[in-house]
């Protein structure tokens, strides 16, 4: 749609997720139809009761301490659904300010609220969200940014230094916003160090986990919550990563009386018979009224369940790990901050302007969307998994776009790849284990059913080095004899049926899925001078195009044992690679025929007759296996019939 940013697209990697789901939509449609305003319990009891219920469910799902839940006997805490995490930060800052002013006035009753407010100072990391700064501006309090460590985490020693300095200047520390999952790099502040300091200094500790909080439904990610028992409030957005559409922010406080003291306005027309006994959410927020947001959250939790939401989050994290591996495979890029959850930050090595230009070109292409961040003066690109529909193919497609665009950017800066294609002759000189082997492929420039001589490594055929070398020697002798003693065969064949030498790649190993083969366009093979082991493993082969682009083929665990199927992927400049599979009994038959030919030659029989007979057997065998079609080779058929004695 023109003018619309498609946030649900698998190619949307900007900001943070803003997921959606049909249960969420249905719940909101029902809430819109009911259209109740839940400012007090009496205005809509179901709206208030369901919100209290789902907030307890959600708190238990992420492992919150019991004092944050409505259901805990004697607890003063509870949860509420706010519109955004920014509003939650503002609400908690105001609650912390109220507590600080009240505490200060008990010691100095003659001091006015405004004077105390002018001395209040709050703290946050230099990686905190901009909403913390906005909350300070609206709350008319000073806000101090504290430098994070090398892992972009706020630590206790830095907080102590800042508090000591401000107290010496006559200021009153009252509030700290710690972040679990920063906007720039999804870094985590150290709650175990910050929490005890806030308790000592009687400061309100608010935890902003807007993005990462959803991931805490998975137990393996709750390690970042260590120290949450020191917090006075915590908030995160189910509207980001829990399949609930915007707006929906879950916020819990340990003591709801602080909110009441901050927002309690109770005219006669808002009072009811259960005032003071039931929850009135108008005292927990800035606006008076609230929508029935709990209904869509309830629909999602009942539809997907804990296990369904965990599965979705883990899959997003797995995709992010896949993309991180792509980045690390290219030496032109670097990852300046550790990957956490479903977000990866990366940049081109070198000047910030190069990465900035790369991002602008990517976004202007309209094929993907990402946003930048600044980490310790480094310009980085934030790549976030924002859609549950994203697949490995989508990530691979985005990575290919990033690589090709990066090549254009680097070329504009005069930085070009120095890797060149290595001629086959030079490869053979550097690596004796690299040779020319006769492999069977179901692809050919002239006849799709013809055998070909291709360039490749036969090291993956056998586990034993001696067997490999012996097979290579016999194959070369046989090939030489065919060319010297059977020239009449090639001379009688039409020129178009004689295959030219073609650059291609042939690997013998386990079966390669057709989906993988069809995605590979192989135009050549570049092997380094490194000596490859002959233990049936091929570490890596790089297919290099004429323009210098490089494709990496990962081939691990190639097993050449006799019981396995063998695959021969091939491709040329314009065609997509396909795969021919030889069954184990077929390869065994070929080995037996070659072995018998070797025995016959050693017995002193006529070499030319033996080779011609072997050729005839191979010719018939390949036709039986469906590798070639004998009807396509008229000259060979005529030659064979002329050599066959006529029975009388």
Helices and strands as residue ranges (DSSP letters): H 22-34, H 45-61, G 66-68, E 78-82, H 85-107, H 113-119, E 120-125, H 130-139, E 142-146, H 156-168, E 172-179, H 191-201, E 204-208, G 212-217, G 219-225, G 228-230, E 233-236, H 238-241, E 249-253, H 257-263, G 268-270, G 281-284, H 294-328, E 333-334, E 343-348, H 352-364, E 371-375, E 378-384, H 392-412, H 424-430, E 435-439, E 452-456, H 465-485, H 487-492, G 495-497, H 514-519, E 540-544, E 550-554, E 566-570, E 578-582, H 584-602, H 607-624, G 630-632, H 634-643
